[in-house]
């Protein structure tokens, strides 16, 4: 069993930055791709970004490309989501997920590709 815990959410003004962290328990962390999804009120959960097992490939949704950066530290069992130039439309609960071994963006962008999920962390961007 893998436990996933997000942290770092909060309230920020438009144009500001936040860094989310996602820590995953277990010795198999480096076996999994990691993904971030977000869900705004009344909307479906949507893909934000994902990183492959070794960190060699990262994928981003078009809506965050150029503003968000995902990285991972396998020695610390942690991934980091640096979010810059935040916009009010980035407001959502952000969920970290682990479990896929795929290298494909088609697979990694699907929530059902992941086995383990965190509880989510709220990000609110004021205008």
HULIN-V946236 format. One record per pair of residues at least 24 apart in sequence whose C-alpha atoms are under 10 Angstrom apart, sorted by the first residue. I is the first residue (numbers start at 1). GAP is how many residues later the second one is. Records with the same first field share a line. If there is no record, write none. Layout:
I = GAP / GAP
This chain:
1 = 24 / 25 / 27 / 114 / 115
2 = 24 / 25 / 26 / 27 / 96 / 97 / 113 / 114 / 115 / 116
3 = 94 / 95 / 113 / 114 / 115 / 116
4 = 73 / 74 / 91 / 92 / 93 / 94 / 112 / 113 / 114 / 115 / 116
5 = 73 / 90 / 91 / 92 / 112 / 113 / 114 / 115 / 116
6 = 72 / 73 / 74 / 88 / 89 / 90 / 91 / 111 / 112 / 113 / 114 / 115 / 116
7 = 73 / 87 / 88 / 89 / 111 / 112 / 113 / 114 / 115
8 = 72 / 73 / 113 / 114 / 115
9 = 83 / 84 / 85 / 111 / 112 / 113 / 114 / 115
10 = 81 / 111 / 112 / 113 / 114 / 115
11 = 80 / 111 / 112 / 113 / 114 / 115
12 = 74 / 75 / 76 / 79 / 111 / 112 / 113 / 114 / 115
13 = 72 / 73 / 74 / 75 / 111 / 112 / 113 / 114
14 = 70 / 71 / 72 / 73 / 74 / 75 / 76 / 110 / 111 / 112 / 113
15 = 68 / 69 / 70 / 71 / 72 / 73 / 110 / 111 / 112
16 = 67 / 68 / 69 / 70 / 71 / 109 / 110
17 = 50 / 51 / 65 / 66 / 67 / 68 / 69 / 70 / 108
18 = 50 / 63 / 64 / 65 / 66 / 67 / 68 / 105 / 107
19 = 49 / 50 / 51 / 61 / 62 / 63 / 64 / 65
20 = 50 / 59 / 60 / 61 / 62 / 63 / 74 / 75 / 76 / 101 / 103
21 = 49 / 50 / 51 / 57 / 58 / 59 / 60 / 61 / 75 / 100
22 = 50 / 55 / 56 / 57 / 58 / 59 / 73 / 74 / 75 / 76 / 96 / 98 / 99
23 = 49 / 50 / 53 / 54 / 55 / 56 / 57 / 73 / 95
24 = 50 / 52 / 53 / 54 / 55 / 72 / 73 / 74 / 92 / 93 / 94
25 = 51 / 52 / 53
26 = 51
27 = 47 / 48 / 50
28 = 46 / 49 / 71
29 = 24 / 44 / 45 / 46 / 47 / 48 / 49 / 69 / 70
30 = 24 / 25 / 42 / 43 / 44 / 45 / 47 / 48 / 71
31 = 43 / 67 / 68 / 69 / 70
32 = 65 / 66 / 67 / 68 / 69 / 70 / 82 / 83
33 = 24 / 25 / 39 / 64 / 65 / 66 / 67 / 68 / 69 / 70 / 75 / 80 / 81
34 = 24 / 36 / 37 / 38 / 44 / 45 / 62 / 63 / 64 / 65 / 66 / 67 / 74 / 80 / 82 / 83
35 = 24 / 25 / 35 / 44 / 46 / 60 / 61 / 62 / 63 / 64 / 65 / 73 / 74 / 75 / 76 / 78 / 79 / 82
36 = 24 / 34 / 43 / 44 / 45 / 58 / 59 / 60 / 61 / 62 / 72 / 73 / 75 / 81 / 82 / 84
37 = 24 / 55 / 56 / 57 / 58 / 59 / 60 / 72 / 73 / 74 / 80 / 83
38 = 52 / 53 / 54 / 55 / 56 / 57 / 58 / 82 / 83 / 84 / 85
39 = 51 / 52 / 53 / 54 / 55 / 56 / 81 / 83
40 = 49 / 50 / 51 / 52 / 53 / 54 / 82 / 83
41 = 50 / 51 / 52
43 = 49
45 = 47 / 48 / 49 / 50 / 65 / 66
46 = 48 / 49 / 63 / 64 / 65
47 = 47 / 48 / 61 / 62 / 63 / 64
48 = 46 / 47 / 48 / 61
49 = 32 / 47 / 56 / 59 / 60
50 = 29 / 31 / 46 / 47 / 48 / 53 / 55 / 58 / 59
51 = 28 / 51 / 52 / 54 / 57
52 = 48 / 49 / 50 / 51 / 52 / 53 / 56
53 = 45 / 46 / 47 / 48 / 49 / 50
55 = 24
56 = 47
57 = 46 / 47 / 48
58 = 45 / 47
59 = 44 / 45 / 46 / 49 / 50
60 = 45 / 49
61 = 48
63 = 26 / 27
64 = 26
86 = 37 / 38 / 39 / 40 / 41
87 = 37 / 38 / 39 / 40
88 = 35 / 36 / 37 / 38 / 39
89 = 35 / 36 / 37 / 38
90 = 33 / 34 / 35 / 36
91 = 31 / 32 / 33 / 34 / 35
92 = 28 / 29 / 30 / 31 / 32 / 33
93 = 26 / 27 / 28 / 29 / 30 / 31
94 = 24 / 25 / 26 / 27 / 28 / 29
95 = 24 / 25 / 26 / 27
96 = 24 / 25
